[in-house]
Amino acid sequence: MENSSKMLKVLLVCGSGASSGFMAANIRKAAKKRNLNMDIKARGEAEIENYIHDIDALLVGPHLAYIVDEIEELTKDVHVKVLLMKPSYYSTLDGEAALDDLLRELNS
């Protein structure tokens, strides 16, 4: 997957979109450092349906664990990897750790 020409499209969701905006920026920086072709957007969870057909992966803030089943129901007919982010890196907005987690999930 490294350095492939296909752009990986990722949507990051949290409640309001504020902390996910910072997280998305940090993941973007980490991806750029590794020369990964990624498009990362941050939105509120109410907007998931607007993007579901245009993304490869959906990162969900840990505080939204309660809607993961709902999200998986939304994504069951589309090829989207849903990943609940870990509080350990989300709370510190660690883009490198989040990117590692995402890549591990995508390659599993």
MDTraj code that builds the backbone (N, CA, C; nanometers):
import mdtraj as md
import numpy as np

residues = "MET GLU ASN SER SER LYS MET LEU LYS VAL LEU LEU VAL CYS GLY SER GLY ALA SER SER GLY PHE MET ALA ALA ASN ILE ARG LYS ALA ALA LYS LYS ARG ASN LEU ASN MET ASP ILE LYS ALA ARG GLY GLU ALA GLU ILE GLU ASN TYR ILE HIS ASP ILE ASP ALA LEU LEU VAL GLY PRO HIS LEU ALA TYR ILE VAL ASP GLU ILE GLU GLU LEU THR LYS ASP VAL HIS VAL LYS VAL LEU LEU MET LYS PRO SER TYR TYR SER THR LEU ASP GLY GLU ALA ALA LEU ASP ASP LEU LEU ARG GLU LEU ASN SER".split()
xyz = np.array([
    [0.0825, -0.1190, 0.0000],
    [0.0000, 0.0000, 0.0000],
    [0.0869, 0.1253, 0.0000],
    [0.2071, 0.1140, 0.0557],
    [0.2962, 0.2293, 0.0615],
    [0.3219, 0.2857, -0.0788],
    [0.3199, 0.4168, -0.0898],
    [0.3523, 0.4877, -0.2130],
    [0.2710, 0.4465, -0.3348],
    [0.1546, 0.3864, -0.3155],
    [0.0740, 0.3508, -0.4316],
    [0.0134, 0.4792, -0.4872],
    [-0.0231, 0.4746, -0.6148],
    [-0.0743, 0.5963, -0.6773],
    [-0.2197, 0.6227, -0.6379],
    [-0.2904, 0.5208, -0.5922],
    [-0.4295, 0.5393, -0.5511],
    [-0.4329, 0.6207, -0.4217],
    [-0.5143, 0.7243, -0.4234],
    [-0.5256, 0.8042, -0.3025],
    [-0.6173, 0.7350, -0.2029],
    [-0.5725, 0.7287, -0.0784],
    [-0.6525, 0.6717, 0.0288],
    [-0.7365, 0.7841, 0.0884],
    [-0.8675, 0.7677, 0.0838],
    [-0.9578, 0.8717, 0.1341],
    [-1.0115, 0.8315, 0.2700],
    [-0.9869, 0.9187, 0.3675],
    [-1.0218, 0.8897, 0.5057],
    [-1.1120, 0.9992, 0.5610],
    [-1.2162, 0.9583, 0.6307],
    [-1.3030, 1.0523, 0.6996],
    [-1.2877, 1.0273, 0.8487],
    [-1.2657, 1.1338, 0.9220],
    [-1.2469, 1.1255, 1.0663],
    [-1.3668, 1.1952, 1.1303],
    [-1.4359, 1.1273, 1.2204],
    [-1.5524, 1.1899, 1.2835],
    [-1.5417, 1.1922, 1.4347],
    [-1.5901, 1.3030, 1.4903],
    [-1.6058, 1.3130, 1.6349],
    [-1.7343, 1.3907, 1.6554],
    [-1.7670, 1.4236, 1.7760],
    [-1.8926, 1.4920, 1.8032],
    [-1.9116, 1.6208, 1.7255],
    [-1.8285, 1.7187, 1.7517],
    [-1.8479, 1.8504, 1.6918],
    [-1.7584, 1.8746, 1.5715],
    [-1.6506, 1.7999, 1.5625],
    [-1.5583, 1.8217, 1.4523],
    [-1.4364, 1.9023, 1.4937],
    [-1.4353, 1.9572, 1.6162],
    [-1.3228, 2.0409, 1.6590],
    [-1.1962, 1.9593, 1.6825],
    [-1.2014, 1.8637, 1.7751],
    [-1.0809, 1.7854, 1.8029],
    [-1.0425, 1.6992, 1.6837],
    [-1.1418, 1.6527, 1.6080],
    [-1.1077, 1.5708, 1.4919],
    [-1.0355, 1.6532, 1.3857],
    [-1.0613, 1.7836, 1.3816],
    [-0.9904, 1.8711, 1.2873],
    [-0.8412, 1.8734, 1.3170],
    [-0.8068, 1.8830, 1.4452],
    [-0.6654, 1.8804, 1.4855],
    [-0.6050, 1.7435, 1.4587],
    [-0.6812, 1.6393, 1.4904],
    [-0.6332, 1.5028, 1.4692],
    [-0.6083, 1.4780, 1.3209],
    [-0.7018, 1.5204, 1.2365],
    [-0.6865, 1.5028, 1.0919],
    [-0.5611, 1.5743, 1.0421],
    [-0.5374, 1.6954, 1.0917],
    [-0.4193, 1.7712, 1.0515],
    [-0.2915, 1.6967, 1.0909],
    [-0.2916, 1.6371, 1.2101],
    [-0.1731, 1.5641, 1.2565],
    [-0.1511, 1.4340, 1.1780],
    [-0.2596, 1.3665, 1.1411],
    [-0.2467, 1.2456, 1.0590],
    [-0.1964, 1.2851, 0.9196],
    [-0.2492, 1.3967, 0.8678],
    [-0.2060, 1.4477, 0.7370],
    [-0.0552, 1.4714, 0.7370],
    [-0.0050, 1.5364, 0.8435],
    [0.1398, 1.5622, 0.8546],
    [0.2183, 1.4318, 0.8579],
    [0.1692, 1.3349, 0.9356],
    [0.2369, 1.2054, 0.9468],
    [0.2387, 1.1339, 0.8118],
    [0.1277, 1.1395, 0.7392],
    [0.1186, 1.0741, 0.6078],
    [0.2126, 1.1406, 0.5078],
    [0.2194, 1.2733, 0.5150],
    [0.3057, 1.3476, 0.4228],
    [0.4526, 1.3122, 0.4469],
    [0.4888, 1.3017, 0.5754],
    [0.6257, 1.2652, 0.6119],
    [0.6651, 1.1298, 0.5538],
    [0.5645, 1.0400, 0.5450],
    [0.5893, 0.9045, 0.4938],
    [0.5608, 0.8923, 0.3439],
    [0.5331, 1.0058, 0.2796],
    [0.4995, 1.0068, 0.1370],
    [0.3800, 0.9196, 0.1022],
    [0.2792, 0.9183, 0.1890],
    [0.1578, 0.8426, 0.1622],
    [0.0564, 0.9351, 0.0955],
    [-0.0107, 0.8823, -0.0040],
    [-0.1096, 0.9588, -0.0784],
    [-0.2449, 0.9464, -0.0079],
    [-0.2747, 1.0424, 0.0805],
    [-0.3976, 1.0354, 0.1599],
    [-0.4733, 1.1675, 0.1582],
    [-0.6046, 1.1548, 0.1586],
    [-0.6918, 1.2710, 0.1733],
    [-0.7692, 1.2476, 0.3027],
    [-0.7504, 1.3344, 0.4001],
    [-0.8133, 1.3156, 0.5304],
    [-0.9021, 1.4346, 0.5626],
    [-1.0293, 1.4067, 0.5815],
    [-1.1245, 1.5119, 0.6158],
    [-1.1803, 1.4842, 0.7553],
    [-1.2125, 1.5903, 0.8260],
    [-1.2739, 1.5772, 0.9584],
    [-1.4135, 1.6382, 0.9521],
    [-1.5104, 1.5634, 1.0014],
    [-1.6487, 1.6105, 1.0015],
    [-1.7181, 1.5640, 1.1295],
    [-1.8347, 1.6192, 1.1548],
    [-1.9185, 1.5722, 1.2650],
    [-1.9867, 1.4428, 1.2228],
    [-2.0286, 1.3618, 1.3190],
    [-2.0844, 1.2305, 1.2831],
    [-2.2145, 1.2399, 1.2035],
    [-2.2830, 1.3519, 1.2121],
    [-2.4082, 1.3684, 1.1372],
    [-2.3837, 1.3694, 0.9863],
    [-2.2590, 1.3927, 0.9449],
    [-2.2280, 1.4030, 0.8017],
    [-2.1765, 1.2737, 0.7384],
    [-2.1669, 1.1667, 0.8169],
    [-2.1109, 1.0416, 0.7652],
    [-2.1775, 0.9968, 0.6349],
    [-2.3099, 0.9988, 0.6331],
    [-2.3813, 0.9505, 0.5141],
    [-2.3458, 1.0278, 0.3878],
    [-2.3088, 1.1548, 0.4027],
    [-2.2722, 1.2366, 0.2858],
    [-2.1414, 1.1906, 0.2216],
    [-2.0573, 1.1215, 0.2979],
    [-1.9233, 1.0864, 0.2501],
    [-1.9014, 0.9371, 0.2300],
    [-1.9921, 0.8550, 0.2807],
    [-1.9710, 0.7116, 0.2897],
    [-1.9312, 0.6443, 0.1573],
    [-1.9799, 0.6963, 0.0448],
    [-1.9482, 0.6350, -0.0849],
    [-1.8184, 0.6876, -0.1452],
    [-1.7567, 0.7851, -0.0799],
    [-1.6357, 0.8470, -0.1345],
    [-1.5113, 0.8195, -0.0525],
    [-1.5206, 0.7332, 0.0482],
    [-1.4054, 0.7115, 0.1354],
    [-1.3650, 0.5648, 0.1405],
    [-1.2406, 0.5429, 0.1840],
    [-1.1874, 0.4070, 0.2018],
    [-1.1896, 0.3667, 0.3488],
    [-1.1770, 0.4662, 0.4359],
    [-1.1711, 0.4376, 0.5790],
    [-1.2428, 0.5469, 0.6576],
    [-1.3003, 0.5043, 0.7686],
    [-1.3713, 0.5962, 0.8569],
    [-1.3125, 0.5807, 0.9964],
    [-1.2521, 0.6879, 1.0464],
    [-1.1959, 0.6873, 1.1814],
    [-1.2973, 0.7532, 1.2737],
    [-1.3298, 0.6843, 1.3817],
    [-1.4334, 0.7315, 1.4734],
    [-1.3699, 0.7667, 1.6071],
    [-1.4004, 0.8845, 1.6586],
    [-1.3503, 0.9260, 1.7896],
    [-1.3922, 0.8264, 1.8971],
    [-1.3042, 0.7993, 1.9948],
    [-1.3330, 0.6985, 2.0973],
    [-1.4593, 0.7264, 2.1783],
    [-1.4936, 0.8528, 2.1932],
    [-1.6133, 0.8896, 2.2692],
    [-1.7418, 0.8600, 2.1916],
    [-1.7277, 0.8170, 2.0647],
    [-1.8445, 0.7822, 1.9838],
    [-1.8594, 0.6307, 1.9689],
    [-1.7969, 0.5555, 2.0573],
    [-1.8033, 0.4088, 2.0509],
    [-1.9487, 0.3600, 2.0434],
    [-2.0368, 0.4338, 2.1088],
    [-2.1773, 0.3921, 2.1131],
    [-2.2477, 0.3964, 1.9772],
    [-2.1911, 0.4649, 1.8766],
    [-2.2566, 0.4678, 1.7450],
    [-2.1864, 0.3791, 1.6415],
    [-2.0843, 0.3036, 1.6836],
    [-2.0112, 0.2195, 1.5884],
    [-2.1022, 0.1160, 1.5218],
    [-2.1923, 0.0558, 1.5964],
    [-2.2847, -0.0423, 1.5359],
    [-2.3694, 0.0235, 1.4275],
    [-2.4155, 0.1433, 1.4587],
    [-2.4959, 0.2212, 1.3639],
    [-2.4136, 0.2513, 1.2378],
    [-2.2885, 0.2901, 1.2576],
    [-2.1987, 0.3218, 1.1460],
    [-2.1729, 0.1966, 1.0623],
    [-2.1500, 0.0835, 1.1289],
    [-2.1244, -0.0397, 1.0552],
    [-2.2472, -0.0815, 0.9750],
    [-2.3643, -0.0498, 1.0251],
    [-2.4885, -0.0756, 0.9512],
    [-2.4904, 0.0112, 0.8247],
    [-2.4510, 0.1369, 0.8389],
    [-2.4454, 0.2292, 0.7244],
    [-2.3445, 0.1847, 0.6194],
    [-2.2351, 0.1242, 0.6643],
    [-2.1255, 0.0911, 0.5725],
    [-2.1289, -0.0536, 0.5240],
    [-2.2308, -0.1303, 0.5624],
    [-2.2290, -0.2735, 0.5291],
    [-2.2304, -0.3010, 0.3787],
    [-2.2861, -0.2111, 0.2991],
    [-2.2915, -0.2329, 0.1545],
    [-2.1825, -0.1597, 0.0773],
    [-2.0962, -0.0922, 0.1483],
    [-1.9851, -0.0217, 0.0827],
    [-1.8544, -0.0724, 0.1412],
    [-1.7493, -0.0616, 0.0632],
    [-1.6195, -0.1124, 0.1088],
    [-1.5458, -0.0032, 0.1863],
    [-1.5822, 0.0112, 0.3135],
    [-1.5217, 0.1131, 0.3997],
    [-1.4748, 0.0458, 0.5278],
    [-1.3497, 0.0701, 0.5626],
    [-1.2956, 0.0157, 0.6873],
    [-1.3335, 0.1125, 0.7994],
    [-1.4031, 0.0627, 0.9019],
    [-1.4428, 0.1468, 1.0158],
    [-1.3476, 0.1162, 1.1309],
    [-1.2865, 0.2198, 1.1842],
    [-1.1898, 0.2027, 1.2925],
    [-1.2226, 0.2968, 1.4079],
    [-1.2467, 0.2384, 1.5244],
    [-1.2672, 0.3187, 1.6444],
    [-1.1288, 0.3562, 1.6958],
    [-1.1003, 0.4857, 1.6994],
    [-0.9674, 0.5308, 1.7423],
    [-0.9468, 0.5032, 1.8905],
    [-0.8222, 0.4785, 1.9268],
    [-0.7892, 0.4486, 2.0661],
    [-0.7745, 0.5791, 2.1465],
    [-0.8281, 0.5805, 2.2685],
    [-0.8150, 0.7002, 2.3524],
    [-0.6691, 0.7392, 2.3760],
    [-0.5791, 0.6402, 2.3761],
    [-0.4373, 0.6680, 2.4041],
    [-0.3772, 0.7694, 2.3075],
    [-0.4080, 0.7572, 2.1781],
    [-0.3527, 0.8557, 2.0839],
    [-0.4517, 0.9665, 2.0508],
    [-0.5791, 0.9405, 2.0660],
    [-0.6773, 1.0454, 2.0361],
    [-0.6676, 1.1586, 2.1368],
    [-0.6498, 1.1235, 2.2641],
    [-0.6451, 1.2260, 2.3691],
    [-0.5231, 1.3163, 2.3554],
    [-0.4159, 1.2641, 2.2954],
    [-0.2953, 1.3451, 2.2768],
    [-0.2839, 1.3957, 2.1332],
    [-0.3846, 1.3635, 2.0507],
    [-0.3855, 1.4028, 1.9084],
    [-0.2582, 1.3563, 1.8366],
    [-0.2160, 1.2332, 1.8672],
    [-0.0944, 1.1759, 1.8103],
    [-0.1217, 1.1196, 1.6705],
    [-0.0923, 1.2003, 1.5694],
    [-0.1185, 1.1623, 1.4307],
    [-0.0380, 1.0423, 1.3847],
    [0.0858, 1.0302, 1.4333],
    [0.1713, 0.9162, 1.3957],
    [0.1094, 0.7855, 1.4439],
    [0.0675, 0.7803, 1.5701],
    [0.0079, 0.6588, 1.6265],
    [-0.1252, 0.6271, 1.5584],
    [-0.2032, 0.7295, 1.5289],
    [-0.3317, 0.7086, 1.4612],
    [-0.3092, 0.6516, 1.3211],
    [-0.2086, 0.7047, 1.2519],
    [-0.1764, 0.6562, 1.1174],
    [-0.1281, 0.5111, 1.1229],
    [-0.0436, 0.4799, 1.2215],
    [0.0034, 0.3416, 1.2388],
    [-0.1157, 0.2482, 1.2578],
    [-0.2093, 0.2885, 1.3439],
    [-0.3265, 0.2067, 1.3735],
    [-0.4109, 0.1867, 1.2460],
    [-0.4309, 0.2941, 1.1728],
    [-0.5088, 0.2879, 1.0491],
    [-0.4439, 0.1949, 0.9464],
    [-0.3142, 0.2111, 0.9253],
    [-0.2443, 0.1284, 0.8264],
    [-0.2459, -0.0194, 0.8670],
    [-0.2313, -0.0445, 0.9952],
    [-0.2368, -0.1817, 1.0466],
    [-0.3742, -0.2431, 1.0166],
    [-0.4798, -0.1659, 1.0429],
    [-0.6166, -0.2144, 1.0167],
    [-0.6408, -0.2383, 0.8672],
    [-0.5944, -0.1456, 0.7849],
    [-0.6172, -0.1574, 0.6406],
    [-0.5429, -0.2763, 0.5815],
    [-0.4310, -0.3111, 0.6405],
    [-0.3514, -0.4209, 0.5873],
    [-0.3841, -0.5557, 0.6513],
    [-0.4808, -0.5550, 0.7443],
    [-0.5139, -0.6809, 0.8116],
    [-0.6200, -0.7578, 0.7348],
])
top = md.Topology()
chain = top.add_chain()
for i, resn in enumerate(residues, 1):
    res = top.add_residue(resn, chain, resSeq=i)
    for name in ("N", "CA", "C"):
        top.add_atom(name, md.element.get_by_symbol(name[0]), res)
traj = md.Trajectory(xyz[None], top)
